[in-house]
Amino acid sequence: MNEEWSENLASYFQRMLPLLCSLVMLFFSYIPLDLPISNHIRPSVGVICAYFWLLHRPDVFNLLSVYILGLVEDIISSVPMGTNIFTLLIMYLLVINLSRFFNAKPFVIIWYGFALFSLVTFLSKWLLVSVYYSHFLPLPSVMFSYLLTTAVYPILSVINVFVQNRLMTDEE
């Protein structure tokens, strides 16, 4: 009985590992730095992790994981509540519906797909926040954040690949 319980616990931890890894990277991205630009413009780690895990392991990173990641990012960020959930749900819809075009493709194609999908999510987030505040927010800062997120994607993707290949086992 004890062995079965430990196997169930290990299996549950394996299924939660993508969400836990995403949350840890999200918390690290919100560590305050003593730089003037770092408090306003930062890469969107939630979008990066959601894209990666939804593309590579949609069996363990599902809609509930996307919601939890967006909720946590809403709590620790300074945007109106629900904005990051909305953004990650748009990424979820894009990846789930268009992931067949990225199966077995080189990293560069996956990166281009991320650049395209994240542009859509950043613009929708910009529009939603602009509607909330009743005036258009400055688009250059949003575009700089988008470019920073696209540039950081390979680094965070290497961390996610390490978690996927070294820490997760396939249960067949």
Residue pairs with C-beta under 8 A, 6 or more apart in sequence:
11 171
14 60
14 168
14 169
14 171
15 60
16 60
17 60
17 163
17 167
17 168
18 49
18 53
18 57
18 60
18 61
18 65
18 160
18 163
18 164
18 168
19 61
19 65
19 68
19 69
21 49
21 159
21 160
21 163
22 45
22 46
22 49
22 50
22 53
22 61
22 65
22 69
23 68
23 69
23 72
25 45
25 49
25 156
25 159
26 45
26 46
26 49
26 69
26 72
26 73
26 76
27 76
28 45
29 42
29 43
29 45
30 42
30 76
30 77
32 38
32 39
33 39
40 141
41 141
41 144
41 145
41 148
42 145
42 148
43 145
43 148
43 149
43 151
43 152
43 156
44 87
44 118
44 121
44 122
44 145
44 149
45 156
46 69
46 70
46 73
46 84
46 87
46 88
47 87
47 88
47 91
47 118
47 121
47 122
47 149
48 114
48 118
48 149
48 152
48 153
48 156
48 157
49 69
49 156
49 160
50 61
50 66
50 69
50 88
50 91
50 92
50 95
51 91
51 95
51 114
51 117
51 118
51 153
52 156
52 157
52 160
53 60
53 61
53 65
53 160
54 61
54 66
54 91
54 92
54 95
54 96
54 99
55 95
55 99
55 102
55 110
56 160
56 164
57 164
57 168
58 95
58 96
58 99
60 168
63 92
66 88
66 89
66 91
66 92
67 85
67 88
67 89
69 88
70 84
70 85
70 86
70 87
70 88
70 89
71 84
71 85
73 84
73 88
74 81
74 82
74 83
74 84
74 85
77 84
79 125
79 129
80 129
80 132
83 125
83 128
83 129
83 132
84 125
86 124
86 125
86 128
87 121
87 122
87 124
87 125
87 128
88 121
90 120
90 121
90 124
91 117
91 118
91 121
94 117
94 120
94 121
95 117
98 113
98 117
101 113
102 109
102 110
102 113
107 154
107 157
111 150
111 153
111 154
114 150
114 153
115 150
115 153
118 146
118 149
118 150
119 146
122 142
122 143
122 145
122 146
122 149
123 142
125 142
126 137
126 139
126 142
129 137
130 136
130 137
